[in-house]
Amino acid sequence: MTSRNCGSGGKSVTRRTFVAAATAGAVVSAMPLRHARAAGPLKVGIILPRSGPQAQFGIDCQRGADVAPAILKAKGYPDMQYVLADSETSVQVARAQAEKLINEGVHVLVGAFDSGASTAIAQVAEQKGVPFVINIAAAPAITEQGFRFVFRNFPTGKMIAADGFKLQKELFADTGKAPKSVVMLHVNDTFGTTQRDATLALAPKFEMPYKIVDTIAYDLAAKDLSVEVAKAKASGAEALWVISRLNDAILLTREMVKQRWEPMGILSTGPGWYEDAYMQALGKYSDDVISFLPWYDPNKPMTKLLKAEMAKKFPNINLNTNQSHTFEAILIVADAYKRANSTDPKALQEALLKTNIADNVTAGPGVSFQEGNQNFKTLNSAVQDRGGKHVVVFPKSASDGKVNWPMRGWQKRG
């Protein structure tokens, strides 16, 4: 059996953390004894975009898996074997990798950061009867199709949009300052369009103090976003709502500085704006952006363990959603494996259905799966970039700092 051992930052994965695929043993029988414990450890296939436009996200997610073994061992969870695969930021490749891993004896799948790739993997997992635990993917349809073997801890696009509105209201009430108009810039991939649609559909329900005056789409692979920024600026909106990835977030910010557009604030409900690479590329210009997104609760005991292990293994990396939600997906698998006491996919599926984890890292009361095998307990946070670090500003129950709002002008920063 072969695997793509693509470690964080391009470094090789250590033998201590990931056992070489060549020693993984024979493919499990197509008809294992029901609920019988297999001789070897549980094989977890982790599919992430380790190359292509989303490679940086996949590498960042992998860090959450890299630190998991030490933390889980200290917590008394059984050892597991990890087999890595690269989706290459391609839906077709993600599907092929899922089939390949299952054919080679993987007992459970984790991934895949992207909604399109995760949808493809979900279809394969359901067909093969192998559990798939989603680390990051927000398209609502994934858990609305009646899949029995697909489990999602990450919130749906609808949940992200709804929490975004609630957190914005908390921001406006806390500061006493709210925009009267907002313009939206969004990437036109599966996540971007799904998130846009969910936002527009939910906006009337929350009776926000502003009107969304326009939505402007752009291609993920765009190299120049000057026209889109100029159009957004010309809308006269007081604030900007963005649904982006990493490279486009950098392009948008640079173009805003160039065009001297200084809205009341930049409100993000997507990745990119909280990334270390974003803050490093832009320095002071990255400050004051507020991301409303699934996040970790900095006050939880498990989060403190995760932060400590991250600091030990990756001292120059800030903990973020990519790592926390990938770690928690691995935690969910380990918890099910421990309770099932079996590598049989059906036994694991039954254990996953009964998941009830309170000692976790993400915001909200814990992890359990309800309708559609979706965790509806998980919550979003409002996270602000500040001096190359993250400050969780809302909700107050899961915060570790105060907000800067409105954002400071480009030339009025340190």
Secondary structure by P-SEA (a helix, b strand, c coil): cccccccccccccccccccccccccccccccccccccccccbbbbbbccccccaaaaaaaaaaaaaaaaaaaaaabbbbbbbbbbbccccaaaaaaaaaaaaaacccbbbbbccaaaaaaaaaaaaaacbbbbbcccccccccccccccbbbccccaaaaaaaaaaaaaaaaaaccccccbbbbbbbccaaaaaaaaaaaaacccccccccccbbbbbbcccccaaaaaaaaaaccccbbbbbcccaaaaaaaaaaaaacccccbbbbcccccccaaaaaacccccccccccccccccccaaaaaaaaaaaaccccccccaaaaaaaaaaaaaaaaaaaaccccaaaaaaaaaacccccccccccbbbbcccccccccbbbbbbbccccccccccccccccccccccccccccc
